[in-house]
Amino acid sequence: MELRRVVITGLGALTPIGNTKDEYWEALKSGKSGAAPITYFDTEKFKTKFACELKNFNATDFLDRKEARKMDRFTQYAMVASDEAIADSKLDLDAINKLRVGVIWGAGIGGLETFQDEVLNFSAGDGTPRFNPFFIPKMIADIAPGNISIKHGFMGPNYTTVSACASSANAMIDALNYIRLGHCDVVVTGGSEAAVTIAGMGGFNAMHALSTRNESPETASRPFDATRDGFVLGEGAGAIILEDYEHAKARGAKIYAEVIGGGLSSDAYHMTAPHPEGIGVIAVMKNCLDNAGIKPEDVDHINTHGTSTPLGDVAELKAISEVFGEHAKHININSTKSMTGHLLGAAGAIESIAAILAIEHGVVPPTINHKVVDENIDPELNLTLNKAQKRDVKVAMSNTFGFGGHNACVLFKKLD
């Protein structure tokens, strides 16, 4: 059967460097860091005392106060970002067939703060099991797409993908395939995460995964730099409206770009460490290129997973050199996590939005905070260091990898 073409007609972003898609893009271009001391709880006894929190965000500016109280922050973020994307798409919600509109969302953890608070409250009590009646529905990871569909009446496929930091990229690939195969006309996809909590920070610190540069939070996320010492935890949401090309064309929709392929693989190696030779990462990029039906030399830009960890950054760049050969030196490679931190399950969504906007505007955002060259990294690779670069981006790739060895890769193309 002939696969349908899939395009992007709406974007929504709620990030540590901007609370809308446009704010996010302006901050990306200017190289703004979202890292700062944590305000949500007392960090005196924590190894890491900073994160990339949202700034000036109040859920009740967007949601009814009573409804907002029934939602964990990760769901609140999903609602706000998806509303922006739906409005941006200019879909006529009264005219479309809602049976053919799905919501496929990604979350690596879900309602961590809700779980944490309920358990702490129980522990502080006398042993009587007094729990909030909304405890379970606030916590479960699938509640975000559930609430999006309930608000808008979307009755197509509705679920959450969970693959740690690859979650929202997995969601996007599922959404791509549902439309390609003719099961949906439109899918609201993306991801959200709200793990800047006592449990989240404590847990990642225990793994020695986070940077501990408390003296300089804004420069702590430094992908590809020889002095990198771990990632910076972020939070927020990214939402993307995927739509059948003919459906979008018929209603005169603005089209940002086309989604031309998605690839998946597993490292099958370690719970948290990447394969040192990047075997799974090589496979996922090759799978994505094959799925899109394009050649390596067609790719202009790669938004890497680039978390700022000692092992991960080197393994990913080695894999890029293996897959793209000499052409790797002609690709604008970057890591926007240098600015946003690592949004875990929402990373694939907000980084895809960055790649899509690079196509639209002809600008590749920088990898900031780079000062010291890592001799383990090929110096001929263009890592778009410290300053945005103008580039006619026709094809952009977004890489996302998760604990457990989950690898996902998505390709976007300027519409012919």
C-alpha positions as CSV (number, residue, x, y, z in Angstrom):
1,M,0.0,0.0,0.0
2,E,1.1,3.6,-0.6
3,L,2.0,5.4,2.6
4,R,0.5,8.8,3.2
5,R,2.7,11.8,3.6
6,V,2.8,13.4,7.1
7,V,3.4,17.0,7.8
8,I,3.6,19.3,10.8
9,T,0.9,22.0,11.1
10,G,1.2,23.1,14.8
11,L,3.8,23.6,17.5
12,G,3.6,24.3,21.2
13,A,6.5,24.6,23.7
14,L,6.7,25.2,27.4
15,T,10.4,25.1,28.3
16,P,13.0,26.4,30.8
17,I,14.0,29.1,28.3
18,G,10.6,30.1,27.0
19,N,6.9,29.5,27.7
20,T,5.7,29.6,24.1
21,K,7.0,28.3,20.8
22,D,8.2,31.8,19.8
23,E,9.8,32.6,23.1
24,Y,11.6,29.2,23.0
25,W,12.9,29.9,19.5
26,E,14.2,33.4,20.3
27,A,16.0,32.0,23.4
28,L,17.5,29.1,21.4
29,K,18.9,31.5,18.8
30,S,20.5,33.8,21.4
31,G,22.1,31.0,23.3
32,K,20.2,31.5,26.6
33,S,20.8,29.1,29.5
34,G,17.8,28.0,31.5
35,A,19.8,26.7,34.5
36,A,19.4,28.4,37.9
37,P,19.2,27.5,41.6
38,I,16.2,25.3,42.4
39,T,13.2,27.2,43.9
40,Y,10.8,24.3,44.4
41,F,12.4,22.8,47.6
42,D,15.3,23.3,50.0
43,T,18.4,21.9,48.4
44,E,20.8,22.5,51.3
45,K,21.7,18.8,51.7
46,F,21.6,17.9,48.0
47,K,24.7,17.4,45.8
48,T,23.1,19.3,43.0
49,K,21.3,22.5,43.9
50,F,20.2,23.7,40.5
51,A,18.1,22.7,37.5
52,C,16.3,24.1,34.5
53,E,12.9,25.0,36.0
54,L,10.1,26.8,34.1
55,K,10.1,30.5,34.7
56,N,7.1,32.7,35.5
57,F,4.7,29.8,34.9
58,N,1.4,29.6,36.8
59,A,-0.9,26.8,35.7
60,T,-4.1,28.7,36.7
61,D,-3.2,31.3,34.1
62,F,-4.2,28.6,31.6
63,L,-6.3,26.1,33.5
64,D,-9.4,26.3,35.7
65,R,-8.1,26.3,39.3
66,K,-10.2,23.3,40.3
67,E,-9.1,21.3,37.3
68,A,-5.5,22.2,37.8
69,R,-5.5,20.8,41.3
70,K,-6.5,17.4,39.9
71,M,-3.4,17.3,37.7
72,D,0.3,16.7,38.4
73,R,2.6,19.3,36.9
74,F,3.6,17.0,34.0
75,T,-0.1,16.9,33.0
76,Q,-0.5,20.7,33.4
77,Y,2.5,21.2,31.2
78,A,1.0,18.8,28.6
79,M,-2.3,20.7,28.5
80,V,-0.7,24.1,28.1
81,A,1.7,23.0,25.3
82,S,-0.9,21.0,23.4
83,D,-3.4,23.9,23.6
84,E,-0.8,26.1,22.0
85,A,0.0,23.6,19.2
86,I,-3.7,23.1,18.5
87,A,-4.3,26.8,18.3
88,D,-1.2,27.2,16.1
89,S,-2.5,24.5,13.7
90,K,-5.8,26.5,13.2
91,L,-7.7,23.2,13.1
92,D,-11.5,23.7,13.0
93,L,-12.5,21.5,16.0
94,D,-16.1,21.7,15.0
95,A,-15.5,20.5,11.4
96,I,-12.9,17.7,11.7
97,N,-13.8,14.1,12.2
98,K,-12.7,13.6,15.9
99,L,-12.8,9.9,15.5
100,R,-9.8,10.2,13.3
101,V,-7.8,12.5,15.7
102,G,-5.5,10.8,18.1
103,V,-3.3,11.8,21.0
104,I,0.0,9.9,21.4
105,W,2.1,11.4,24.2
106,G,5.5,10.6,25.8
107,A,6.5,10.7,29.5
108,G,9.4,8.9,31.0
109,I,8.3,9.1,34.6
110,G,4.8,10.8,34.9
111,G,3.5,12.1,38.1
112,L,6.6,11.8,40.3
113,E,5.8,14.8,42.5
114,T,2.3,13.5,43.2
115,F,3.7,10.0,44.1
116,Q,6.4,11.6,46.3
117,D,4.1,13.9,48.2
118,E,1.4,11.2,48.9
119,V,4.0,8.8,50.2
120,L,5.7,11.5,52.4
121,N,2.3,12.5,53.8
122,F,1.5,8.9,54.6
123,S,4.9,8.4,56.2
124,A,4.4,11.5,58.4
125,G,1.0,10.2,59.6
126,D,-0.1,7.6,62.1
127,G,-0.3,4.7,59.6
128,T,-3.9,5.4,58.6
129,P,-4.0,5.2,54.8
130,R,-5.3,8.7,54.1
131,F,-4.6,9.4,50.4
132,N,-6.0,12.0,48.0
133,P,-8.7,10.4,45.8
134,F,-6.9,11.9,42.8
135,F,-3.6,10.3,43.8
136,I,-3.7,7.5,41.2
137,P,-5.2,9.5,38.3
138,K,-2.8,12.4,38.9
139,M,0.2,10.0,38.9
140,I,-0.3,7.6,36.0
141,A,1.7,8.5,32.9
142,D,-1.2,7.9,30.5
143,I,-3.3,10.6,32.1
144,A,-1.8,13.5,30.0
145,P,-3.1,12.3,26.6
146,G,-6.3,11.2,28.4
147,N,-6.9,14.8,29.6
148,I,-6.0,16.3,26.2
149,S,-8.5,14.1,24.5
150,I,-11.3,14.7,27.1
151,K,-10.9,18.5,26.7
152,H,-11.1,18.5,22.9
153,G,-13.2,15.3,22.3
154,F,-10.5,13.6,20.2
155,M,-11.6,9.9,19.9
156,G,-8.7,8.4,17.9
157,P,-5.8,6.3,19.4
158,N,-4.9,7.6,22.8
159,Y,-2.0,6.4,24.9
160,T,1.4,7.2,26.4
161,T,4.8,5.8,25.2
162,V,7.3,5.2,28.0
163,S,11.0,4.7,27.0
164,A,12.7,7.0,29.4
165,C,14.4,9.9,27.6
166,A,13.3,8.5,24.2
167,S,9.6,8.6,25.2
168,S,8.3,11.6,23.1
169,A,10.4,10.6,20.1
170,N,8.7,7.2,20.3
171,A,5.3,8.9,20.6
172,M,6.1,10.9,17.4
173,I,7.1,7.8,15.4
174,D,3.9,6.0,16.5
175,A,1.9,9.1,15.4
176,L,3.8,9.2,12.1
177,N,2.9,5.6,11.4
178,Y,-0.8,5.9,12.4
179,I,-1.2,8.6,9.8
180,R,1.0,7.0,7.2
181,L,-1.1,3.8,7.4
182,G,-4.4,5.8,7.1
183,H,-5.7,5.2,10.6
184,C,-5.7,8.9,11.6
185,D,-5.9,12.2,9.8
186,V,-4.4,14.2,12.7
187,V,-2.4,13.2,15.8
188,V,-1.5,15.5,18.7
189,T,1.9,14.2,19.8
190,G,4.8,15.3,22.0
191,G,5.8,14.8,25.6
192,S,6.0,16.3,29.1
193,E,8.0,15.8,32.3
194,A,8.1,17.4,35.7
195,A,10.9,15.6,37.6
196,V,12.5,18.6,39.3
197,T,11.4,17.2,42.7
198,I,13.1,15.9,45.9
199,A,12.8,12.3,44.6
200,G,13.9,13.2,41.0
201,M,17.0,15.2,42.1
202,G,17.9,12.8,44.8
203,G,17.6,9.8,42.5
204,F,19.6,11.2,39.7
205,N,22.3,12.4,42.1
206,A,22.5,8.9,43.6
207,M,23.3,7.6,40.1
208,H,26.0,10.3,39.7
209,A,24.2,11.4,36.5
210,L,23.9,15.1,37.3
211,S,26.4,18.0,37.0
212,T,27.4,19.3,40.5
213,R,28.6,22.7,39.3
214,N,26.7,24.6,41.9
215,E,29.0,27.6,41.7
216,S,28.0,28.2,38.0
217,P,24.6,26.6,37.1
218,E,24.2,28.5,33.9
219,T,27.4,27.0,32.4
220,A,26.9,23.5,33.9
221,S,25.3,21.9,30.8
222,R,28.3,21.8,28.4
223,P,27.9,19.1,25.8
224,F,31.1,18.0,24.0
225,D,33.3,20.1,26.3
226,A,36.2,18.2,27.9
227,T,35.1,19.4,31.4
228,R,31.5,18.2,31.2
229,D,30.4,16.3,34.4
230,G,26.8,15.3,33.9
231,F,23.5,16.5,32.7
232,V,21.3,19.3,34.1
233,L,17.7,18.3,34.8
234,G,15.0,20.2,33.0
235,E,11.2,20.2,32.9
236,G,8.4,21.3,30.5
237,A,6.6,20.0,27.5
238,G,6.6,20.1,23.7
239,A,3.6,19.4,21.5
240,I,3.5,18.8,17.7
241,I,0.5,18.5,15.4
242,L,1.1,15.8,12.8
243,E,-1.4,15.7,9.9
244,D,-2.0,13.9,6.7
245,Y,-0.6,16.1,3.9
246,E,-3.7,15.9,1.8
247,H,-5.9,16.7,4.8
248,A,-3.7,19.7,5.7
249,K,-3.6,20.9,2.1
250,A,-7.3,20.7,1.7
251,R,-7.9,23.1,4.6
252,G,-5.1,25.5,3.6
253,A,-3.0,24.8,6.7
254,K,0.4,26.3,7.3
255,I,3.0,23.5,7.0
256,Y,6.2,23.8,8.9
257,A,7.9,20.7,7.5
258,E,7.3,17.1,6.5
259,V,8.1,14.1,8.8
260,I,9.9,11.7,6.4
261,G,11.1,8.9,8.7
262,G,11.6,7.4,12.1
263,G,14.0,4.8,13.4
264,L,14.2,2.7,16.5
265,S,16.9,0.4,18.0
266,S,18.2,-0.9,21.3
267,D,21.7,-0.9,22.7
268,A,21.1,-4.2,24.5
269,Y,24.1,-3.4,26.6
270,H,23.5,-1.7,30.0
271,M,20.8,-0.2,32.2
272,T,22.1,3.4,32.0
273,A,25.5,3.5,30.1
274,P,25.6,3.8,26.3
275,H,27.4,1.2,24.3
276,P,31.0,2.6,24.0
277,E,31.1,1.9,20.3
278,G,27.7,3.4,19.7
279,I,26.4,0.3,18.0
280,G,22.7,1.0,18.9
281,V,23.1,4.6,17.9
282,I,24.6,3.7,14.5
283,A,21.7,1.3,14.0
284,V,19.0,3.8,14.9
285,M,20.3,6.5,12.5
286,K,20.7,3.9,9.7
287,N,17.2,2.6,10.3
288,C,15.8,6.2,10.2
289,L,17.6,7.0,6.9
290,D,16.3,3.8,5.4
291,N,12.8,4.4,6.6
292,A,12.9,7.9,5.1
293,G,14.4,6.6,1.9
294,I,17.2,9.2,1.8
295,K,21.0,9.1,1.7
296,P,23.3,10.2,4.5
297,E,24.6,13.1,2.4
298,D,21.0,14.5,2.3
299,V,21.1,15.5,6.0
300,D,22.1,19.1,6.8
301,H,21.6,19.2,10.6
302,I,21.5,16.9,13.6
303,N,20.1,17.9,16.9
304,T,22.0,15.3,19.0
305,H,20.9,13.7,22.3
306,G,24.1,15.4,23.6
307,T,23.3,15.3,27.3
308,S,26.7,16.6,28.6
309,T,27.8,13.2,30.1
310,P,31.4,12.0,29.6
311,L,30.5,8.7,27.9
312,G,27.3,9.6,26.0
313,D,28.6,12.6,24.0
314,V,31.6,10.8,22.6
315,A,29.7,7.6,21.7
316,E,27.1,9.6,19.8
317,L,29.6,11.6,17.8
318,K,31.6,8.5,16.9
319,A,28.3,6.9,15.7
320,I,27.6,10.0,13.6
321,S,31.0,9.8,12.0
322,E,30.5,6.1,11.3
323,V,27.0,6.6,9.7
324,F,27.8,9.8,7.7
325,G,31.4,9.3,6.9
326,E,33.1,12.4,5.3
327,H,29.7,14.1,5.1
328,A,29.6,14.3,8.9
329,K,32.0,17.2,8.7
330,H,29.5,19.1,6.6
331,I,26.6,18.7,9.0
332,N,25.6,21.3,11.5
333,I,25.6,19.3,14.7
334,N,24.3,20.8,18.0
335,S,22.9,20.0,21.4
336,T,20.1,22.3,22.6
337,K,20.3,20.6,26.0
338,S,23.1,23.0,26.7
339,M,20.3,25.6,27.1
340,T,17.2,23.7,28.2
341,G,18.8,21.0,30.3
342,H,17.5,17.4,29.9
343,L,13.7,17.2,29.8
344,L,13.8,13.4,30.0
345,G,10.6,12.1,28.4
346,A,9.9,15.5,26.9
347,A,13.4,15.9,25.3
348,G,12.5,14.3,22.0
349,A,9.6,16.7,21.5
350,I,11.2,20.0,22.3
351,E,14.4,19.1,20.4
352,S,12.3,18.1,17.4
353,I,10.6,21.5,17.6
354,A,14.1,23.1,17.6
355,A,15.0,21.1,14.5
356,I,11.7,21.9,12.7
357,L,12.2,25.7,13.4
358,A,15.8,25.4,12.1
359,I,14.3,24.3,8.9
360,E,11.7,27.0,8.8
361,H,14.1,29.9,9.7
362,G,17.4,28.7,8.2
363,V,19.2,29.0,11.5
364,V,20.9,26.3,13.6
365,P,20.9,27.1,17.4
366,P,24.2,26.8,19.1
367,T,25.7,24.4,21.6
368,I,26.6,26.8,24.4
369,N,29.1,26.7,27.2
370,H,31.9,25.1,25.2
371,K,35.4,26.2,26.2
372,V,37.7,23.2,26.4
373,V,38.3,20.9,23.4
374,D,37.8,17.2,24.1
375,E,40.6,15.3,22.3
376,N,38.3,12.3,22.0
377,I,36.1,14.2,19.6
378,D,36.9,14.8,16.0
379,P,37.9,18.4,15.7
380,E,36.5,18.6,12.1
381,L,32.9,18.1,13.2
382,N,30.9,21.3,13.2
383,L,29.3,21.3,16.7
384,T,27.8,24.8,16.2
385,L,29.7,26.0,19.2
386,N,28.5,29.0,21.3
387,K,26.8,30.9,18.4
388,A,23.9,30.2,16.1
389,Q,24.8,29.6,12.5
390,K,22.8,30.5,9.4
391,R,22.2,27.4,7.2
392,D,19.7,26.4,4.6
393,V,18.4,23.3,6.4
394,K,16.5,21.1,4.0
395,V,16.7,17.9,6.1
396,A,17.1,17.7,9.9
397,M,17.6,14.8,12.2
398,S,16.7,14.5,15.9
399,N,18.3,11.9,18.1
400,T,17.0,10.8,21.5
401,F,18.2,7.9,23.7
402,G,16.9,6.6,27.0
403,F,18.0,4.6,30.0
404,G,17.5,0.9,29.2
405,G,19.2,1.3,25.8
406,H,16.2,2.8,24.0
407,N,17.2,4.7,20.8
408,A,14.8,6.8,18.7
409,C,15.6,9.0,15.7
410,V,13.3,11.2,13.6
411,L,13.9,13.0,10.3
412,F,12.2,16.2,9.1
413,K,12.3,17.7,5.6
414,K,11.5,21.1,4.2
415,L,8.3,20.7,2.2
416,D,8.9,20.4,-1.6
